[in-house]
């Protein structure tokens, strides 16, 4: 894509999301799917498989965390500026049964300088919130897609 062409922020986010997903073997392995992405936002889903169950026969919290963390990663990288997690915390609110389809919705709360703050809500197919995740991002050098530029506003 020529540098001078430029894309809308939404087009950049979609292109970055598609590119990230092609390289994201962890998400692919776990069946995590990117459903929607825009600047500072991402929605991802994951169906709870039998191998994700703990000794209580409910979804291991680490998998719920991974889904939320993945949505966080896509949301904070949607600007095509490389960003990594600086820290994160999660609260588990409800046990998750086998075969449940989980959805993680990430929303940017703040992005200033090289840091960002993102809230991710994980809910089940009945709309019940099962976990709340808060992530802090840190922008580092580089871009997911070098040379991808935003359309200049007129």
C-alpha positions as CSV (number, residue, x, y, z in Angstrom):
1,X,0.0,0.0,0.0
2,X,1.5,3.4,-1.0
3,X,2.4,5.6,2.0
4,X,0.7,8.6,0.6
5,X,-2.7,6.9,0.2
6,X,-3.6,7.0,3.9
7,X,-6.4,5.2,5.7
8,X,-9.1,6.1,8.2
9,X,-8.4,5.2,11.8
10,X,-11.0,2.4,11.6
11,X,-9.3,1.0,8.4
12,X,-5.9,1.1,10.2
13,X,-7.4,-0.7,13.2
14,X,-8.9,-3.4,11.0
15,X,-5.7,-3.9,9.0
16,X,-3.6,-4.1,12.2
17,X,-6.1,-6.5,13.8
18,X,-6.0,-8.9,10.7
19,X,-2.2,-8.7,10.6
20,X,-1.8,-9.4,14.4
21,X,-4.2,-12.3,14.2
22,X,-2.3,-14.0,11.3
23,X,0.8,-13.9,13.6
24,X,-1.0,-14.7,16.9
25,X,-0.5,-18.5,17.1
26,X,-1.5,-18.5,20.8
27,X,-5.0,-17.0,20.0
28,X,-5.4,-19.3,17.1
29,X,-4.5,-22.4,19.2
30,X,-7.0,-21.5,21.9
31,X,-9.8,-20.7,19.4
32,X,-9.9,-17.0,20.2
33,X,-11.5,-15.1,17.4
34,X,-11.3,-11.4,16.6
35,X,-14.9,-10.2,16.1
36,X,-14.5,-6.4,15.9
37,X,-11.7,-3.8,16.3
38,X,-11.6,0.0,16.1
39,X,-9.1,2.5,17.6
40,X,-8.8,1.7,21.3
41,X,-11.4,-1.1,21.2
42,X,-11.6,-4.8,20.4
43,X,-14.1,-7.6,20.8
44,X,-12.8,-11.3,20.9
45,X,-14.5,-14.6,21.6
46,X,-13.5,-18.0,22.9
47,X,-15.4,-21.2,23.5
48,X,-14.4,-23.0,26.7
49,X,-13.0,-26.4,25.6
50,X,-12.6,-29.4,27.8
51,X,-8.8,-28.9,28.1
52,X,-9.5,-25.5,29.7
53,X,-11.2,-27.0,32.7
54,X,-9.7,-27.1,36.1
55,X,-10.2,-29.6,38.9
56,X,-13.6,-28.1,39.7
57,X,-14.7,-28.8,36.1
58,X,-15.0,-25.1,35.4
59,X,-12.9,-22.9,33.1
60,X,-9.5,-22.3,34.6
61,X,-9.1,-18.6,35.4
62,X,-5.9,-18.4,33.4
63,X,-7.8,-19.0,30.2
64,X,-10.3,-16.2,31.1
65,X,-7.3,-14.0,31.8
66,X,-5.8,-14.9,28.4
67,X,-8.9,-14.0,26.5
68,X,-9.2,-10.7,28.3
69,X,-5.5,-10.0,27.8
70,X,-5.8,-10.8,24.1
71,X,-8.6,-8.3,23.6
72,X,-6.5,-5.8,25.6
73,X,-3.6,-6.3,23.3
74,X,-5.6,-5.8,20.1
75,X,-7.3,-2.7,21.5
76,X,-4.0,-1.0,22.5
77,X,-2.2,-1.9,19.2
78,X,-5.1,-0.8,17.0
79,X,-3.4,2.5,16.3
80,X,-0.5,0.7,14.6
81,X,1.9,1.8,17.3
82,X,3.5,-1.2,19.0
83,X,2.2,-1.5,22.6
84,X,2.8,-4.1,25.3
85,X,1.3,-4.8,28.7
86,X,2.8,-2.9,31.6
87,X,0.5,-4.5,34.1
88,X,-2.9,-6.1,34.4
89,X,-5.3,-7.3,37.1
90,X,-8.5,-9.4,36.9
91,X,-11.5,-10.0,39.1
92,X,-13.3,-13.3,38.5
93,X,-17.0,-12.8,39.2
94,X,-18.7,-16.0,38.1
95,X,-17.7,-19.6,37.4
96,X,-17.6,-20.5,33.7
97,X,-19.0,-23.9,32.6
98,X,-17.7,-26.1,29.8
99,X,-18.6,-25.2,26.2
100,X,-19.5,-21.6,27.2
101,X,-18.9,-19.0,24.5
102,X,-17.0,-16.1,26.2
103,X,-16.8,-12.6,24.8
104,X,-14.2,-10.1,25.9
105,X,-14.9,-6.4,25.1
106,X,-11.9,-4.0,25.5
107,X,-12.4,-0.3,25.8
108,X,-9.7,2.3,26.1
109,X,-10.2,4.6,29.1
110,X,-7.1,6.8,28.7
111,X,-4.2,7.1,26.3
112,X,-1.6,9.7,27.2
113,X,2.0,9.9,26.0
114,X,3.3,6.3,26.0
115,X,0.8,4.8,28.5
116,X,-2.8,3.6,28.2
117,X,-5.5,2.3,30.4
118,X,-8.0,-0.3,29.2
119,X,-11.0,-2.0,30.8
120,X,-12.1,-5.4,29.5
121,X,-15.4,-7.0,30.4
122,X,-15.7,-10.8,29.9
123,X,-19.3,-12.1,29.6
124,X,-20.9,-15.4,28.8
125,X,-23.5,-16.0,26.1
126,X,-26.3,-15.1,28.5
127,X,-24.8,-11.6,28.9
128,X,-23.6,-12.4,32.5
129,X,-20.3,-10.7,33.4
130,X,-17.8,-13.4,34.4
131,X,-14.7,-11.2,34.8
132,X,-13.5,-7.7,34.9
133,X,-9.9,-7.0,33.7
134,X,-7.9,-3.7,33.7
135,X,-4.8,-3.4,31.7
136,X,-2.0,-0.8,31.5
137,X,-0.2,-0.5,28.2
138,X,3.2,1.0,27.3
139,X,4.0,2.1,23.8
140,X,7.3,0.9,22.4
141,X,9.2,1.5,19.2
142,X,7.9,0.3,15.9
143,X,4.7,-0.5,14.1
144,X,2.8,-3.7,13.4
145,X,2.7,-2.6,9.7
146,X,5.5,-0.1,8.9
147,X,4.5,2.7,6.6
148,X,0.8,2.4,7.2
149,X,-0.4,6.0,7.5
150,X,-3.6,7.7,8.5
151,X,-5.6,9.9,6.1
152,X,-4.9,13.6,6.8
153,X,-8.0,15.5,8.0
154,X,-9.0,18.4,5.9
